[in-house]
Amino acid sequence: MTGFHVAQVNVGRIVAPLDGPELADFVAQLPEINALADHAPGFVWRMVDDGGADSTALRPDDNDGSLLINCSTWESVEALEAYAYHTDHLRVLSRRREWFQRMDGPHQALWWVPAGHRPSVAEAMERLATLRDHGSGPQAFTFRDRHPAPAAAS
C-alpha cells in the first residue's frame, strides 16, 4: 500500500436546469448512487456542496452555470473502476446523454494525491486542463492510460 489515493474528477454540462423535468430522473437517483459510492470498497471521500448531500450546487466555471462537477478519492484505480463500471452506477452512467451534453475535450481525469488530501474544485479543474493541454501523464491520466502511484518517500 502506498501513501497515495487516486482522485477523480468528471464534469458535465446539463441539458436543462437541474430542477427541470428533463433532469428529474437524474436528480432522483443521486441519493442512491452517492450512497452506493459511499459504501463501495475502496471509497475514501467525495466532494459535496454546502448542502452536504452532493455537489450539484457547485459550479466549477463562473461563466458556465450549466457545468456540474463530481470529484472523489479512492484507495485505488481498480476500486474506482469497480464502482463506476461494475455496480448500479453503470445503469445511470449509460443514460448520461439524456442529461448531459457532449463535451469538447476531456470530461474526466484521474491523478494521485497523498492519502487524506481532499482536492478543491480549482485543483480538479486544473487536472482536467492538464489532461486537455498535455495528454495523459503522471499529473493527469485516464482509465485507458493509467499511471502508477508515486513511490512512497522513505
N, C-alpha and C positions, 0 to 999 in steps of 0.2 A: 504494500500500500504506500503510495506517495503522499506527500503533504498537499496534494492538489485535488481540486474538484473541477469538473467541466461545467462551464457556464454556457447557456444557450440563449439566444435572442431570436425572436421572429416578430416581424411586423406585417401588418396588412391594412389595406385601405378598404374600409367598409363601403358597401354599395348603396347604403341608405343610412339615415340616422339610427343610432343604436336603439332608440325607443320606438322605432317604426315597425310596422308589421312585417317588413321584409327580413328583419333580423330577430324577430320574436323567438323563433325556434332555436337559433344560435344562443341567444341570451338565456333562454330557459334551460339549456344544457350546461351552462357554465358551472353552476354549483356541483353537479355530478362529476364533471370532467376534472375540475380542480380538486375535488375530494379524492378522486381516483389517483391523481398525481401525488397529492399529499401523503397517501398511504402506499405508494408504489415502492418496491425495493430499490434502494439507492437514491431516493429523493432526498434532497437536503433543504432547499429553500425556493420560494417563488416570490416574485415582485408583486406587491399589492398597492393599490392606491389608498387614500386616506380612509376610505370606507372599510378597508381590510379584507374584503371578500375576493376581489380580483383586481386586475389592472386596467379595467375598461375606462376609467376616468382619466388615466394618464395620456398625455399627448406628447409624443417624442419630437414632434416638429411643430413649432408655434405657428407656422404658415400652412399647416395641413390638419384641420380639425377632424378629418376622416381617418387619420392614421392611428392605429392601435398598436400597442406593444405588449409582448409577453416575454418574460425573462425568468430563468430559473437556474439553479445549480444542482448538480447530480454527482454522485460518487464516481461515476464512470460514463464514458460514451455509451457503453453497452447497456447500462441501466436506463439511460435516457432513450436509447433506441428501442429497448423492450417496451417501455411505456408508450412511446409515440406510435409504434407500428405493430404492437402485438397485444394491445388492450382495446377497450371500447373507445379510446381516444381516436383510433383509426376510423371508426364509424363517423365521428364528427369531422375529422380531417378530410375524409373523402367527399364531404359536402362543401368544402371551403369555397368553391367557385360560385356557390349560391349566395354567399355572404361577403366575399372579398373580391376586389378587382385584381386582375393580373398586374404584377409589379414589373417595372423595368429594373433589371439588376437583381442582385441577391436580396432575399427577404428573410434569410436565416443565416446565422453564423454561430459557430462554436469556438470556445477558447478556454484555456486553462487558467484557473485562479487559485491562489493559496486557499487551503481549506479554511472555511469560516468567512471568507470575503463575500460581500454582497454587492454585486455590480449596480451601478447607478444607471439611470436612463441614458445619460450622456456617454458613459463608458460603453454601454451596449450599442448605441448608435455609432460610436467611433469604430467598434469592431466590424459592424456592417460596412462602414465606409472603407475600412482596411481591406476587407474581402473584395469589395467592388473595385477599389483602385489598384490593388496589388495581387489579387488572386489568392488562392488558398496557400497558407503557410502557418508557421507556429503561432502567429499572432491572431489569426482568424482562419477557421477552416470549416469544412462541411462533413457530413456523414460519408460522402463518397471519397473524400480526400482527407482522411484523418491524420492528425499529427499526435505523437505520444506526449504524455505529460512530461514536464521538465524533470530532470533528475533532482532528487531532494538534496539540499545542501547538507554536507557532512560536518 
